[in-house]
Amino acid sequence: MAIYYNGHIVAPTLVIPHDIYDEVQNCSNGIVTLSETSTVYYMKPTADVNMSFVTDNLSRLENEYVTFMLVLDFTDGLHTVTWPNTVEWGNITPTMTANAKYMFSFTRPAGANAWIGNQMYSW
């Protein structure tokens, strides 16, 4: 599955090896600190969260695309997620229910300040 924004592919299909999956279980603070060795992040909120994406650890940001995936696990109950105001939803603004997991993709094009967010899948 490719990631689209305004009808254009902004990220190709990815196969994610398990060793670059960064597990952030039982995190309720909503902070996703991006690293150069992880592309998939997992969060199981235990309370309402204000999401933020921290890029301080990335050495190459200028003229580079930054893409990552986030899995939110609400199998133990739904909590309100407030997304950063820098996220522009490429397909639909996400709606979530309890007892489900959701996968999102986020891409920040080179030179942009905004993230393009897509709700990719739920199960």
N, C-alpha and C positions, 0 to 999 in steps of 0.2 A: 504494500500500500504506500503510495507516494503522498506527500503532504502538499496540499494546494492552497493558494491564496489568489483570489481574483482570477481563477481559471488557469494559473500558471504553476508549474511544479517548483516548489522552493526547497524540497528535500526529497531525495530518492528513497526507495525502500531500503530498510536496514535490517540486517541480521545481527542481533546483539548477543555476543558471547557472555556467559555468566560472570566471567571475571571482571567485567566493566559495569556490573550492576551494583549500584551503591544503595544498600539497604538502610533506611532511616526509620525504623519501626517505632511506634508509639510516640511519635513526635507531634506535639500539639502547638508548637510555636510558629509553624508555617514557613520557616526559613529553608530554602533550598540553596545550599552553597555549591556552586558548580565547580567541577574539577576537570582537568584535562585527561583523566583516566576513567571517567565514568560518563555514561550517556543516558542511563536509565536510573531514575530515583523512585523510591517507594516510601510512601508515608501513610500511616494509619492514625489519623487524627483522633485524639481523645477529648477534644473540646473544639469550639468554634476557632477558626484560624484566619489570620490575615497573611496571605501568601506573599513572599518576597523572594526574588532570585538574585543571589549574590555572585558577581563575576570577578571579584577581587583576586581569586586564585588563578585566573586565566592569563597567560603571558601574551597571547596573540589576540587582540581584540580589534585593532584598527584594520579596516578593509577585510575582515573575516566574518563569515556567517557563524553563528553560534546556534546549535540545535541540541535539544535534549528531550527526553520523554519523562513523564511523571505519572506514576500509578498512585491513585488515592483509593484506599481501602476503607469502605464504610460497612463492612460485614458485622461490626459490633454496634452499629447505630450511626445515623446521619448527623453531621455537624455542618454548620454554615461555613462556607468558604468564601472569603472576600479576596478577589484577585487583584493584583497590582493594576493601577490605572494605566500602566504602560502596555497592557495586553489588549490587542485588537483581535477579536475572534474572527477567524477566517471562514468558518462554516456556520456554526450555530453557537449562541451563548449557552454554555453547559447548564443542564438541569440534572440533578442527581437525586437518587432515592436511597433509602436504607437497604442494607443487606445486599450490597453490590460493590464491585470494584470498577474503577474507571481509569482508562489510559488517555493521557493528553500528550500532544506534542507542542513544543514551543520553539520557534525559530526567530532569531533576531538577524535580519539582513545586514550585510556590511554597511557601516556608516549610519545605521538607524538607531534610534533610541527605543523604539517600540518593539514588543514581542508579538509575533503572529501566533495565536493559540488555536489549536484544533482539538476537539473531543473526538478521539479516534475510535474508541471501542469501550464497551462495558460488558461485564459478565457477572 
